[in-house]
Amino acid sequence: PRTHKEFRLLFVALTAGAIALDVLRIHEARVRTFFRQFFGEMIREHEQMSLLGSSYLLLAALIAVEVFPQPIAAAALGFTVLGDAMGALVGKGWGRRKVFNKSLEGALGCLVACLVWAGVVHAVAGVPLGVLVAGAITATVVEVLPIPLDDNLGITLAAGYAMKLLGN
């Protein structure tokens, strides 16, 4: 996709398809069995009877490209993908000190990944670094807080809105 309209159509189709597949997985035993056999432990306990994180990420991407300027959407989605993944890896590998239900070490891993991504977005798109650092901090706080909203959606929207309010 090259235009905003093409991105919108792509994300609408992907999001609708992912949600439809999740509904099938939740309500149809054969589909649920296939998912368990194929994906096994990748499906977390809280995802057994709700949307998968991938569906929330697609929904977040759809909302982000509609609501935020392109560099802010890219920054927010990068914080979600890179920050959440790094937080999980560092937290599982080295996490010792608990903050809510997460580890302080994982939160620091998330923040470092978000700050590195902020530097990339600043260099490529020229978004003010202060705006991006505020987004990175917001993403990390949302990742740590025990909010019932899925991280993939919560991080993207909170960081994106924080950056949009601060300058873009």
DSSP file (Angstrom, degrees, kcal/mol; ACC not computed):
  #  RESIDUE AA STRUCTURE BP1 BP2  ACC     N-H-->O    O-->H-N    N-H-->O    O-->H-N    TCO  KAPPA ALPHA  PHI   PSI    X-CA   Y-CA   Z-CA
    1    1 A P              0   0    0      0, 0.0     3,-0.0     0, 0.0     4,-0.0   0.000 360.0 360.0 360.0 138.7    0.0    0.0    0.0
    2    2 A R        +     0   0    0      0, 0.0     2,-0.2     0, 0.0     3,-0.0   0.655 360.0  56.4-116.3 -26.3    1.2    3.5   -0.9
    3    3 A T  S  > S-     0   0    0      1,-0.1     4,-2.3     0, 0.0     5,-0.2  -0.658  84.2-113.3-108.8 164.6   -1.6    5.8    0.0
    4    4 A H  H  > S+     0   0    0     -2,-0.2     4,-2.7     1,-0.2     5,-0.2   0.900 118.7  53.6 -59.7 -41.2   -3.5    6.4    3.2
    5    5 A K  H  > S+     0   0    0      1,-0.2     4,-2.4     2,-0.2    -1,-0.2   0.894 108.3  49.2 -62.5 -40.5   -6.6    4.9    1.6
    6    6 A E  H  > S+     0   0    0      2,-0.2     4,-2.4     1,-0.2    -1,-0.2   0.893 111.5  49.1 -66.9 -39.8   -4.8    1.7    0.7
    7    7 A F  H  X S+     0   0    0     -4,-2.3     4,-2.9     2,-0.2     5,-0.2   0.918 110.5  51.6 -62.9 -42.9   -3.4    1.4    4.2
    8    8 A R  H  X S+     0   0    0     -4,-2.7     4,-2.6     1,-0.2     5,-0.2   0.944 111.6  46.1 -58.8 -49.1   -6.9    1.9    5.6
    9    9 A L  H  X S+     0   0    0     -4,-2.4     4,-2.4     1,-0.2    -1,-0.2   0.903 113.1  50.3 -61.5 -42.1   -8.3   -0.8    3.4
   10   10 A L  H  X S+     0   0    0     -4,-2.4     4,-2.8     1,-0.2     5,-0.2   0.946 114.0  43.5 -61.2 -49.3   -5.5   -3.2    4.2
   11   11 A F  H  X S+     0   0    0     -4,-2.9     4,-2.6     2,-0.2     5,-0.2   0.853 112.6  52.4 -69.5 -33.9   -5.8   -2.7    7.9
   12   12 A V  H  X S+     0   0    0     -4,-2.6     4,-2.6    -5,-0.2     5,-0.2   0.943 113.7  44.4 -63.3 -46.5   -9.6   -2.9    7.9
   13   13 A A  H  X S+     0   0    0     -4,-2.4     4,-2.5    -5,-0.2    -2,-0.2   0.934 116.6  45.0 -64.3 -46.8   -9.4   -6.2    5.9
   14   14 A L  H  X S+     0   0    0     -4,-2.8     4,-2.6    -5,-0.2    -1,-0.2   0.914 115.5  47.2 -64.3 -43.0   -6.7   -7.7    8.1
   15   15 A T  H  X S+     0   0    0     -4,-2.6     4,-2.6    -5,-0.2     5,-0.2   0.935 113.5  47.3 -65.4 -46.1   -8.4   -6.6   11.4
   16   16 A A  H  X S+     0   0    0     -4,-2.6     4,-2.4    -5,-0.2    -2,-0.2   0.913 113.8  48.8 -61.3 -42.8  -11.8   -7.9   10.3
   17   17 A G  H  X S+     0   0    0     -4,-2.5     4,-2.3    -5,-0.2    -2,-0.2   0.908 112.0  48.1 -63.2 -42.8  -10.2  -11.2    9.2
   18   18 A A  H  X S+     0   0    0     -4,-2.6     4,-2.3     2,-0.2    -2,-0.2   0.910 113.6  46.7 -65.8 -42.4   -8.3  -11.6   12.5
   19   19 A I  H  X S+     0   0    0     -4,-2.6     4,-2.6     2,-0.2    -2,-0.2   0.905 111.9  50.8 -67.2 -40.4  -11.3  -10.8   14.6
   20   20 A A  H  X S+     0   0    0     -4,-2.4     4,-2.3    -5,-0.2    -2,-0.2   0.913 111.1  48.8 -61.8 -42.0  -13.5  -13.2   12.5
   21   21 A L  H  X S+     0   0    0     -4,-2.3     4,-2.7     2,-0.2    -2,-0.2   0.887 110.6  51.1 -65.3 -38.6  -10.9  -15.9   12.9
   22   22 A D  H  X S+     0   0    0     -4,-2.3     4,-2.6     2,-0.2    -2,-0.2   0.918 108.8  50.7 -63.6 -42.7  -10.8  -15.3   16.7
   23   23 A V  H  X S+     0   0    0     -4,-2.6     4,-2.2     1,-0.2     5,-0.2   0.922 112.5  47.1 -61.5 -43.1  -14.5  -15.6   16.9
   24   24 A L  H  X S+     0   0    0     -4,-2.3     4,-2.5     1,-0.2     8,-0.3   0.928 111.8  51.0 -61.0 -45.1  -14.4  -18.9   15.1
   25   25 A R  H  < S+     0   0    0     -4,-2.7    -2,-0.2     1,-0.2    -1,-0.2   0.888 113.5  44.7 -61.1 -40.4  -11.5  -20.1   17.3
   26   26 A I  H  < S+     0   0    0     -4,-2.6    -1,-0.2     1,-0.2    -2,-0.2   0.883 124.9  30.5 -71.5 -39.0  -13.5  -19.2   20.5
   27   27 A H  H  < S+     0   0    0     -4,-2.2     2,-0.6    -5,-0.2    -2,-0.2   0.588 107.5  69.1-102.7 -12.0  -16.8  -20.7   19.4
   28   28 A E     X  -     0   0    0     -4,-2.5     4,-2.4    -5,-0.2     3,-0.2  -0.935  63.4-155.0-115.9 116.1  -15.9  -23.6   17.1
   29   29 A A  H  > S+     0   0    0     -2,-0.6     4,-2.6     1,-0.2     5,-0.2   0.857  92.9  52.7 -58.4 -41.2  -14.3  -26.6   18.7
   30   30 A R  H  > S+     0   0    0      2,-0.2     4,-2.1     1,-0.2    -1,-0.2   0.899 111.8  45.6 -65.1 -39.7  -12.5  -27.8   15.6
   31   31 A V  H  > S+     0   0    0     -3,-0.2     4,-2.5    -7,-0.2    -2,-0.2   0.910 112.8  51.2 -68.5 -41.6  -10.9  -24.5   15.0
   32   32 A R  H  X S+     0   0    0     -4,-2.4     4,-2.3    -8,-0.3    -2,-0.2   0.907 110.2  49.7 -61.5 -42.6   -9.9  -24.2   18.7
   33   33 A T  H  X S+     0   0    0     -4,-2.6     4,-2.5     2,-0.2     5,-0.2   0.918 109.8  50.8 -62.9 -43.9   -8.3  -27.6   18.5
   34   34 A F  H  X S+     0   0    0     -4,-2.1     4,-3.0     1,-0.2     5,-0.3   0.930 110.4  49.4 -58.7 -46.3   -6.4  -26.7   15.4
   35   35 A F  H  X>S+     0   0    0     -4,-2.5     4,-3.0     1,-0.2     5,-0.7   0.908 111.2  49.4 -61.1 -42.4   -5.1  -23.5   17.0
   36   36 A R  H  X5S+     0   0    0     -4,-2.3     4,-1.3     3,-0.2    -1,-0.2   0.912 115.4  43.6 -63.6 -41.9   -4.0  -25.4   20.1
   37   37 A Q  H  <5S+     0   0    0     -4,-2.5    -2,-0.2    -5,-0.2    -1,-0.2   0.903 121.8  38.3 -70.2 -40.4   -2.2  -28.1   18.1
   38   38 A F  H  <5S+     0   0    0     -4,-3.0    -2,-0.2    -5,-0.2    -3,-0.2   0.902 132.0  23.3 -79.8 -42.0   -0.6  -25.6   15.7
   39   39 A F  H ><5S+     0   0    0     -4,-3.0     3,-2.4    -5,-0.3    -3,-0.2   0.658  82.0 168.6-103.0 -19.2    0.3  -22.7   18.1
   40   40 A G  G ><<S+     0   0    0     -4,-1.3     3,-1.2    -5,-0.7    -1,-0.2  -0.147  70.8   7.3  50.9-121.6    0.4  -24.6   21.4
   41   41 A E  G 3  S+     0   0    0      1,-0.3    -1,-0.3     4,-0.0     4,-0.1   0.533 111.6  83.5 -73.8  -7.6    1.9  -22.5   24.2
   42   42 A M  G <  S+     0   0    0     -3,-2.4     2,-0.7    -6,-0.1    -1,-0.3   0.802  76.4  77.8 -67.8 -26.2    2.0  -19.4   22.1
   43   43 A I  S <  S-     0   0    0     -3,-1.2     5,-0.1    -4,-0.2    -1,-0.0  -0.763  85.3-139.3 -85.2 115.9   -1.6  -18.7   23.0
   44   44 A R    >>  -     0   0    0     -2,-0.7     3,-1.3     1,-0.1     4,-0.5  -0.254  20.5-105.7 -75.2 163.2   -1.6  -17.3   26.5
   45   45 A E  G >4 S+     0   0    0      1,-0.3     3,-1.4     2,-0.2     4,-0.4   0.897 119.7  51.0 -55.3 -46.4   -4.1  -18.3   29.2
   46   46 A H  G 34 S+     0   0    0      1,-0.3    -1,-0.3     2,-0.1     3,-0.2   0.642 106.5  57.1 -71.9 -11.6   -6.0  -15.0   29.0
   47   47 A E  G X4 S+     0   0    0     -3,-1.3     3,-1.1     1,-0.2    -1,-0.3   0.517  79.0  91.9 -92.6  -6.4   -6.3  -15.4   25.2
   48   48 A Q  T << S+     0   0    0     -3,-1.4    -1,-0.2    -4,-0.5    -2,-0.1   0.896 104.7  18.4 -55.7 -42.8   -8.0  -18.7   25.3
   49   49 A M  T 3  S+     0   0    0     -4,-0.4     2,-0.3    -3,-0.2    -1,-0.3  -0.033 125.0  53.2-122.3  30.5  -11.5  -17.2   25.3
   50   50 A S  S <  S-     0   0    0     -3,-1.1    -3,-0.0     1,-0.1   -24,-0.0  -0.866  98.3 -56.2-146.7-177.7  -10.8  -13.7   24.0
   51   51 A L        -     0   0    0     -2,-0.3     2,-0.1     1,-0.1    -2,-0.1  -0.298  56.9-114.1 -63.0 148.3   -9.1  -11.9   21.1
   52   52 A L    >>  -     0   0    0    -34,-0.2     4,-1.7     1,-0.1     3,-0.6  -0.432  25.1-110.6 -77.1 158.3   -5.4  -12.8   20.5
   53   53 A G  H 3> S+     0   0    0      1,-0.2     4,-2.3     2,-0.2     5,-0.1   0.827 118.3  60.6 -57.8 -32.9   -2.7  -10.1   20.9
   54   54 A S  H 3> S+     0   0    0      2,-0.2     4,-2.1     1,-0.2    -1,-0.2   0.861 102.6  50.8 -65.4 -35.1   -2.2  -10.1   17.2
   55   55 A S  H <> S+     0   0    0     -3,-0.6     4,-2.2     2,-0.2    -1,-0.2   0.912 110.6  48.8 -67.6 -41.6   -5.8   -9.0   16.6
   56   56 A Y  H  X S+     0   0    0     -4,-1.7     4,-2.6     2,-0.2    -2,-0.2   0.878 109.6  53.0 -64.0 -37.1   -5.4   -6.2   19.1
   57   57 A L  H  X S+     0   0    0     -4,-2.3     4,-2.4     2,-0.2    -2,-0.2   0.915 109.4  48.0 -65.8 -41.8   -2.2   -5.2   17.4
   58   58 A L  H  X S+     0   0    0     -4,-2.1     4,-2.4     2,-0.2    -2,-0.2   0.899 112.2  49.5 -64.0 -40.3   -4.0   -5.0   14.0
   59   59 A L  H  X S+     0   0    0     -4,-2.2     4,-2.5     2,-0.2    -2,-0.2   0.912 110.8  50.3 -63.5 -42.3   -6.8   -3.0   15.6
   60   60 A A  H  X S+     0   0    0     -4,-2.6     4,-2.8     1,-0.2    -2,-0.2   0.902 110.2  50.0 -61.8 -41.4   -4.2   -0.7   17.1
   61   61 A A  H  X S+     0   0    0     -4,-2.4     4,-2.4     2,-0.2     5,-0.2   0.909 110.2  50.3 -64.3 -42.1   -2.5   -0.2   13.8
   62   62 A L  H  X S+     0   0    0     -4,-2.4     4,-1.1     2,-0.2    -2,-0.2   0.939 114.7  43.0 -61.0 -48.0   -5.8    0.6   12.1
   63   63 A I  H  X S+     0   0    0     -4,-2.5     4,-2.5     1,-0.2     3,-0.4   0.919 113.0  53.7 -64.7 -43.0   -6.7    3.2   14.7
   64   64 A A  H  X S+     0   0    0     -4,-2.8     4,-2.3     1,-0.2    -2,-0.2   0.905 107.8  48.0 -61.1 -44.3   -3.2    4.6   14.7
   65   65 A V  H  < S+     0   0    0     -4,-2.4    -1,-0.2     1,-0.2    -2,-0.2   0.751 117.4  44.6 -71.5 -20.2   -3.0    5.2   10.9
   66   66 A E  H  < S+     0   0    0     -4,-1.1    -2,-0.2    -3,-0.4    -1,-0.2   0.828 123.4  30.8 -86.7 -34.6   -6.5    6.9   11.1
   67   67 A V  H  < S+     0   0    0     -4,-2.5    -3,-0.2    -5,-0.1    -2,-0.2   0.808 112.4  54.4 -98.7 -34.2   -6.0    9.1   14.2
   68   68 A F  S  < S-     0   0    0     -4,-2.3    93,-0.1    -5,-0.3    92,-0.0  -0.707  86.9 -99.3-107.7 152.9   -2.3   10.0   14.3
   69   69 A P    >>  -     0   0    0      0, 0.0     4,-2.6     0, 0.0     3,-0.6  -0.346  49.7-101.7 -59.2 152.6    0.1   11.6   11.8
   70   70 A Q  H 3> S+     0   0    0      1,-0.2     4,-2.6     2,-0.2     5,-0.2   0.857 119.8  48.1 -51.7 -47.6    2.2    9.0   10.0
   71   71 A P  H 3> S+     0   0    0      0, 0.0     4,-2.2     0, 0.0    -1,-0.2   0.878 113.7  48.3 -64.9 -33.7    5.4    9.5   12.1
   72   72 A I  H <> S+     0   0    0     -3,-0.6     4,-2.9     2,-0.2    -2,-0.2   0.908 111.4  49.9 -70.2 -41.4    3.5    9.4   15.3
   73   73 A A  H  X S+     0   0    0     -4,-2.6     4,-2.5     2,-0.2     5,-0.2   0.921 112.2  48.3 -60.6 -43.9    1.6    6.2   14.3
   74   74 A A  H  X S+     0   0    0     -4,-2.6     4,-2.2    -5,-0.2    -2,-0.2   0.905 112.7  48.1 -64.0 -41.5    4.9    4.6   13.3
   75   75 A A  H  X S+     0   0    0     -4,-2.2     4,-2.5    -5,-0.2    -2,-0.2   0.949 112.8  47.5 -63.8 -48.3    6.5    5.6   16.6
   76   76 A A  H  X S+     0   0    0     -4,-2.9     4,-1.9     1,-0.2    -2,-0.2   0.906 113.9  46.7 -62.0 -43.3    3.6    4.4   18.7
   77   77 A L  H  X S+     0   0    0     -4,-2.5     4,-2.8    -5,-0.2     5,-0.2   0.881 111.6  51.9 -67.5 -36.9    3.4    1.0   16.9
   78   78 A G  H  X>S+     0   0    0     -4,-2.2     4,-2.6    -5,-0.2     5,-0.8   0.900 107.6  52.1 -64.1 -40.7    7.2    0.6   17.2
   79   79 A F  I  X>S+     0   0    0     -4,-2.5     4,-1.0     3,-0.2     5,-0.8   0.908 112.5  47.2 -60.1 -40.5    6.9    1.2   20.9
   80   80 A T  I  X5S+     0   0    0     -4,-1.9     4,-1.2     3,-0.2     5,-0.4   0.962 119.5  36.2 -65.9 -52.4    4.3   -1.4   21.1
   81   81 A V  I  X5S+     0   0    0     -4,-2.8     4,-1.4     3,-0.2    -2,-0.2   0.964 129.5  30.4 -69.2 -53.0    6.1   -4.1   19.1
   82   82 A L  I  X5S+     0   0    0     -4,-2.6     4,-2.7    -5,-0.2     5,-0.3   0.929 123.1  46.0 -75.4 -45.8    9.7   -3.4   20.2
   83   83 A G  I  X<S+     0   0    0     -4,-1.0     4,-2.6    -5,-0.8    -3,-0.2   0.933 115.1  45.1 -65.5 -47.1    9.0   -2.2   23.7
   84   84 A D  H  X<S+     0   0    0     -4,-1.2     4,-2.1    -5,-0.8    -1,-0.2   0.912 116.0  47.3 -64.1 -42.2    6.6   -4.9   24.7
   85   85 A A  H  X S+     0   0    0     -4,-1.4     4,-2.5    -5,-0.4    -2,-0.2   0.931 114.5  45.5 -65.6 -45.6    8.7   -7.7   23.2
   86   86 A M  H  X S+     0   0    0     -4,-2.7     4,-2.9     1,-0.2     5,-0.4   0.896 111.4  53.5 -66.5 -38.7   11.9   -6.4   24.8
   87   87 A G  H  X S+     0   0    0     -4,-2.6     4,-2.5    -5,-0.3    -1,-0.2   0.917 111.0  46.2 -59.9 -43.0   10.1   -6.0   28.1
   88   88 A A  H  X S+     0   0    0     -4,-2.1     4,-2.5     2,-0.2     5,-0.2   0.924 114.5  46.9 -66.0 -44.9    8.9   -9.6   28.0
   89   89 A L  H  X S+     0   0    0     -4,-2.5     4,-2.1     2,-0.2     5,-0.2   0.941 117.7  41.0 -63.8 -47.7   12.3  -11.0   27.0
   90   90 A V  H  X>S+     0   0    0     -4,-2.9     4,-3.2     1,-0.2     5,-0.6   0.916 115.6  51.7 -67.3 -42.3   14.3   -9.0   29.6
   91   91 A G  H  X5S+     0   0    0     -4,-2.5     4,-1.3    -5,-0.4    -2,-0.2   0.903 113.2  43.4 -61.8 -42.0   11.6   -9.6   32.3
   92   92 A K  H  <5S+     0   0    0     -4,-2.5    -1,-0.2    -5,-0.2    -2,-0.2   0.866 121.5  40.5 -71.2 -35.6   11.6  -13.4   31.7
   93   93 A G  H  <5S+     0   0    0     -4,-2.1    -2,-0.2    -5,-0.2    -3,-0.2   0.877 138.2   5.1 -81.1 -39.3   15.4  -13.6   31.6
   94   94 A W  H  <5S+     0   0    0     -4,-3.2     2,-0.2    -5,-0.2    -3,-0.2   0.367  85.3 134.7-130.2   2.8   16.5  -11.2   34.3
   95   95 A G     << +     0   0    0     -4,-1.3     3,-0.1    -5,-0.6    -4,-0.1  -0.397  10.8 141.1 -66.1 123.6   13.3  -10.0   36.1
   96   96 A R        +     0   0    0     -2,-0.2     2,-0.6     1,-0.2    -1,-0.2   0.630  52.5  66.8-126.3 -43.6   13.7  -10.1   39.8
   97   97 A R  S    S-     0   0    0      2,-0.0     7,-3.2     1,-0.0     8,-0.3  -0.761  75.7-139.3 -93.2 122.2   12.0   -7.0   41.3
   98   98 A K  E     -A  103   0A   0     -2,-0.6     2,-0.4     5,-0.2     5,-0.3  -0.620  20.4-178.1 -87.0 135.9    8.2   -7.0   40.9
   99   99 A V  E >  S-A  102   0A   0      3,-3.2     3,-2.4    -2,-0.3     2,-0.3  -0.968  73.9 -46.1-127.7 112.2    6.3   -3.8   40.0
  100  100 A F  T 3  S-     0   0    0     -2,-0.4    45,-0.1     1,-0.3    44,-0.0  -0.501 123.1 -29.1  56.7-119.5    2.6   -4.7   39.9
  101  101 A N  T 3  S+     0   0    0     43,-0.5    -1,-0.3    -2,-0.3     2,-0.2   0.319 130.9  68.6-107.2   8.1    2.6   -7.9   37.9
  102  102 A K  E <  S-A   99   0A   0     -3,-2.4    -3,-3.2    42,-0.2     2,-0.3  -0.584  83.7-103.4-116.5 177.6    5.7   -7.1   35.8
  103  103 A S  E  >  -A   98   0A   0     -5,-0.3     4,-2.1    -2,-0.2    -5,-0.2  -0.803  15.0-132.3-106.1 150.5    9.4   -6.8   36.7
  104  104 A L  H  > S+     0   0    0     -7,-3.2     4,-2.2    -2,-0.3     5,-0.2   0.878 110.8  54.4 -62.3 -38.4   11.4   -3.6   37.0
  105  105 A E  H  > S+     0   0    0     -8,-0.3     4,-2.2     2,-0.2    -1,-0.2   0.901 107.6  49.2 -64.3 -41.4   14.0   -5.1   34.8
  106  106 A G  H  > S+     0   0    0      2,-0.2     4,-2.4     1,-0.2    -1,-0.2   0.898 109.5  52.3 -63.6 -40.5   11.5   -5.9   32.1
  107  107 A A  H  X S+     0   0    0     -4,-2.1     4,-2.6     1,-0.2    -2,-0.2   0.902 109.5  48.9 -62.6 -41.0   10.1   -2.3   32.3
  108  108 A L  H  X S+     0   0    0     -4,-2.2     4,-2.6     2,-0.2    -1,-0.2   0.886 109.7  52.1 -66.4 -37.7   13.7   -0.9   31.9
  109  109 A G  H  X S+     0   0    0     -4,-2.2     4,-2.2     2,-0.2   -22,-0.2   0.912 110.4  49.0 -61.8 -42.4   14.2   -3.2   28.9
  110  110 A C  H  X S+     0   0    0     -4,-2.4     4,-2.5   -24,-0.2    -2,-0.2   0.935 111.6  49.0 -60.3 -48.1   10.9   -1.9   27.4
  111  111 A L  H  X S+     0   0    0     -4,-2.6     4,-2.7     1,-0.2    -2,-0.2   0.910 110.3  50.1 -62.1 -43.5   12.0    1.7   28.0
  112  112 A V  H  X S+     0   0    0     -4,-2.6     4,-2.4     2,-0.2    -1,-0.2   0.934 112.0  47.7 -61.3 -46.0   15.4    1.2   26.4
  113  113 A A  H  X S+     0   0    0     -4,-2.2     4,-2.3     1,-0.2    -1,-0.2   0.912 113.0  49.0 -61.8 -41.6   13.9   -0.4   23.3
  114  114 A C  H  X S+     0   0    0     -4,-2.5     4,-2.5     2,-0.2    -2,-0.2   0.899 110.7  50.0 -64.9 -40.4   11.4    2.5   23.1
  115  115 A L  H  X S+     0   0    0     -4,-2.7     4,-2.0     2,-0.2    -2,-0.2   0.884 109.9  50.5 -66.9 -37.7   14.1    5.1   23.5
  116  116 A V  H  X S+     0   0    0     -4,-2.4     4,-1.8     2,-0.2    -2,-0.2   0.940 112.4  46.9 -63.3 -45.6   16.2    3.5   20.7
  117  117 A W  H  X S+     0   0    0     -4,-2.3     4,-2.8     1,-0.2     5,-0.2   0.886 108.0  56.6 -62.9 -38.6   13.1    3.5   18.4
  118  118 A A  H  X S+     0   0    0     -4,-2.5     4,-2.5     1,-0.2    -1,-0.2   0.904 105.8  51.3 -58.7 -41.1   12.5    7.1   19.4
  119  119 A G  H  X S+     0   0    0     -4,-2.0     4,-2.3     2,-0.2    -1,-0.2   0.889 110.1  48.9 -63.0 -39.6   16.0    7.9   18.2
  120  120 A V  H  X S+     0   0    0     -4,-1.8     4,-2.5     2,-0.2     5,-0.3   0.940 112.6  46.7 -65.1 -47.3   15.4    6.2   14.9
  121  121 A V  H  X>S+     0   0    0     -4,-2.8     4,-3.0     1,-0.2     6,-0.7   0.891 112.3  51.5 -63.5 -39.0   12.0    8.0   14.3
  122  122 A H  H  X5S+     0   0    0     -4,-2.5     4,-1.5    -5,-0.2    -1,-0.2   0.935 113.0  44.9 -61.2 -46.5   13.6   11.3   15.2
  123  123 A A  H  <5S+     0   0    0     -4,-2.3    -2,-0.2    -5,-0.2    -1,-0.2   0.876 123.2  35.0 -66.7 -38.0   16.5   10.7   12.7
  124  124 A V  H  <5S+     0   0    0     -4,-2.5    -2,-0.2    -5,-0.2    -3,-0.2   0.893 132.6  22.8 -85.6 -42.6   14.2    9.5    9.9
  125  125 A A  H  <5S-     0   0    0     -4,-3.0    -3,-0.2    -5,-0.3    -2,-0.2   0.548  93.0-126.1-108.8  -9.4   11.1   11.6   10.3
  126  126 A G     << +     0   0    0     -4,-1.5    -4,-0.2    -5,-0.6    -3,-0.1   0.662  47.4 161.2  74.9  15.1   12.3   14.6   12.3
  127  127 A V        -     0   0    0     -6,-0.7    -1,-0.2     1,-0.1    -2,-0.1  -0.509  54.7 -93.3 -66.2 135.8    9.7   14.3   15.1
  128  128 A P     >  -     0   0    0      0, 0.0     4,-1.8     0, 0.0     3,-0.4  -0.237  29.5-132.7 -54.3 135.7   11.0   16.3   18.1
  129  129 A L  H  > S+     0   0    0      1,-0.2     4,-2.8     2,-0.2     5,-0.2   0.853 103.7  57.7 -61.9 -36.8   13.0   14.1   20.4
  130  130 A G  H  > S+     0   0    0      1,-0.2     4,-2.1     2,-0.2    -1,-0.2   0.888 105.9  50.1 -61.1 -39.3   11.2   15.4   23.5
  131  131 A V  H  > S+     0   0    0     -3,-0.4     4,-1.8     2,-0.2    -1,-0.2   0.914 112.9  46.6 -64.1 -42.8    7.8   14.3   22.0
  132  132 A L  H  X S+     0   0    0     -4,-1.8     4,-2.5     2,-0.2    -2,-0.2   0.880 110.0  52.3 -69.2 -38.6    9.2   10.9   21.3
  133  133 A V  H  X S+     0   0    0     -4,-2.8     4,-2.5     2,-0.2     5,-0.2   0.906 108.7  51.4 -64.2 -40.3   10.8   10.5   24.7
  134  134 A A  H  X S+     0   0    0     -4,-2.1     4,-2.4    -5,-0.2    -1,-0.2   0.902 110.7  48.9 -61.7 -40.0    7.4   11.3   26.3
  135  135 A G  H  X S+     0   0    0     -4,-1.8     4,-2.7     2,-0.2    -2,-0.2   0.895 110.2  51.0 -64.5 -40.2    5.8    8.7   24.1
  136  136 A A  H  X S+     0   0    0     -4,-2.5     4,-2.0     2,-0.2    -2,-0.2   0.902 112.0  46.4 -64.7 -41.5    8.4    6.1   25.1
  137  137 A I  H  X S+     0   0    0     -4,-2.5     4,-2.5     2,-0.2    -2,-0.2   0.919 112.6  50.2 -67.0 -43.2    7.9    6.8   28.8
  138  138 A T  H  X S+     0   0    0     -4,-2.4     4,-2.6     1,-0.2     5,-0.2   0.925 109.7  51.3 -59.6 -45.0    4.1    6.7   28.4
  139  139 A A  H  X S+     0   0    0     -4,-2.7     4,-2.1     1,-0.2    -1,-0.2   0.908 111.0  48.1 -59.3 -42.4    4.4    3.4   26.5
  140  140 A T  H  X S+     0   0    0     -4,-2.0     4,-1.7     2,-0.2    -1,-0.2   0.911 111.2  49.6 -66.3 -42.9    6.6    1.9   29.3
  141  141 A V  H  X S+     0   0    0     -4,-2.5     4,-2.5     1,-0.2    -2,-0.2   0.928 112.5  47.5 -62.0 -45.0    4.2    3.1   32.1
  142  142 A V  H  < S+     0   0    0     -4,-2.6     5,-0.4     1,-0.2    -1,-0.2   0.872 109.1  55.0 -64.7 -36.2    1.2    1.6   30.2
  143  143 A E  H  < S+     0   0    0     -4,-2.1    -1,-0.2    -5,-0.2    -2,-0.2   0.858 114.3  40.5 -64.0 -35.0    3.1   -1.7   29.7
  144  144 A V  H  < S+     0   0    0     -4,-1.7   -43,-0.5    -3,-0.2   -42,-0.2   0.853  94.7  92.0 -83.8 -37.1    3.8   -1.9   33.5
  145  145 A L  S  < S-     0   0    0     -4,-2.5     2,-2.2    -5,-0.2   -45,-0.0  -0.267  83.8-118.3 -64.8 144.2    0.4   -0.8   34.9
  146  146 A P        +     0   0    0      0, 0.0    -1,-0.1     0, 0.0    -3,-0.1  -0.406  54.2 158.5 -80.8  65.5   -2.2   -3.6   35.5
  147  147 A I        -     0   0    0     -2,-2.2     4,-0.1    -5,-0.4     7,-0.1  -0.733  45.2-136.3 -89.2 135.3   -4.7   -2.2   33.1
  148  148 A P  S    S+     0   0    0      0, 0.0     2,-0.2     0, 0.0    -1,-0.1   0.657  78.5  98.3 -68.9 -12.3   -7.3   -4.7   31.8
  149  149 A L  S    S-     0   0    0      1,-0.1    -2,-0.2     2,-0.1     0, 0.0  -0.535  90.9 -97.8 -74.4 139.3   -6.8   -3.4   28.2
  150  150 A D    >>  -     0   0    0     -2,-0.2     4,-3.0     1,-0.1     3,-0.8  -0.298  27.8-127.4 -57.4 137.7   -4.5   -5.5   26.1
  151  151 A D  H 3>>S+     0   0    0      1,-0.2     4,-2.8     2,-0.2     5,-0.5   0.857 105.9  61.7 -56.0 -39.0   -1.0   -4.0   25.9
  152  152 A N  H 3>5S+     0   0    0      1,-0.2     4,-0.6     2,-0.2    -1,-0.2   0.857 116.0  31.4 -60.5 -35.0   -0.9   -4.0   22.1
  153  153 A L  H <>5S+     0   0    0     -3,-0.8     4,-2.4     2,-0.1     5,-0.3   0.887 120.9  50.2 -85.8 -46.0   -3.9   -1.6   22.0
  154  154 A G  H  X5S+     0   0    0     -4,-3.0     4,-2.6     1,-0.2     5,-0.3   0.906 111.0  46.6 -63.1 -45.7   -3.2    0.3   25.2
  155  155 A I  H  X5S+     0   0    0     -4,-2.8     4,-2.5    -5,-0.2     5,-0.4   0.942 114.2  48.1 -63.5 -47.6    0.5    1.1   24.5
  156  156 A T  H  X<S+     0   0    0     -4,-0.6     4,-2.3    -5,-0.5     5,-0.2   0.940 117.2  40.6 -59.2 -49.8   -0.2    2.2   20.9
  157  157 A L  H  X S+     0   0    0     -4,-2.4     4,-2.6     2,-0.2     5,-0.2   0.922 117.5  46.1 -69.8 -44.1   -3.1    4.5   21.8
  158  158 A A  H  X S+     0   0    0     -4,-2.6     4,-2.3    -5,-0.3    -2,-0.2   0.942 117.7  42.5 -64.9 -47.3   -1.7    6.0   25.0
  159  159 A A  H  X S+     0   0    0     -4,-2.5     4,-2.4    -5,-0.3     5,-0.2   0.915 115.5  50.5 -65.5 -42.2    1.8    6.7   23.5
  160  160 A G  H  X S+     0   0    0     -4,-2.3     4,-2.6    -5,-0.4    -2,-0.2   0.925 112.7  45.0 -61.9 -46.0    0.2    8.0   20.3
  161  161 A Y  H  X S+     0   0    0     -4,-2.6     4,-2.8     2,-0.2     5,-0.2   0.897 111.4  53.5 -66.4 -39.6   -2.2   10.3   22.1
  162  162 A A  H  X S+     0   0    0     -4,-2.3     4,-1.6    -5,-0.2    -2,-0.2   0.942 113.4  43.0 -59.1 -46.5    0.6   11.6   24.4
  163  163 A M  H  X>S+     0   0    0     -4,-2.4     5,-1.1     2,-0.2     4,-0.9   0.897 113.4  51.6 -67.6 -39.8    2.8   12.4   21.4
  164  164 A K  H ><5S+     0   0    0     -4,-2.6     3,-0.7     1,-0.2     4,-0.3   0.920 111.1  47.9 -62.7 -43.3   -0.1   14.0   19.5
  165  165 A L  H 3<5S+     0   0    0     -4,-2.8    -1,-0.2     1,-0.2    -2,-0.2   0.825 110.5  53.3 -66.4 -31.2   -1.0   16.2   22.4
  166  166 A L  H 3<5S-     0   0    0     -4,-1.6    -1,-0.2    -5,-0.2    -2,-0.2   0.601 135.0 -39.8 -84.2 -11.4    2.6   17.3   22.9
  167  167 A G  T <<5       0   0    0     -4,-0.9    -3,-0.2    -3,-0.7    -2,-0.1   0.552 360.0 360.0 172.5 -11.3    3.4   18.4   19.5
  168  168 A N      <       0   0    0     -5,-1.1    -4,-0.2    -4,-0.3    -3,-0.2   0.426 360.0 360.0-127.1 360.0    2.2   16.7   16.3
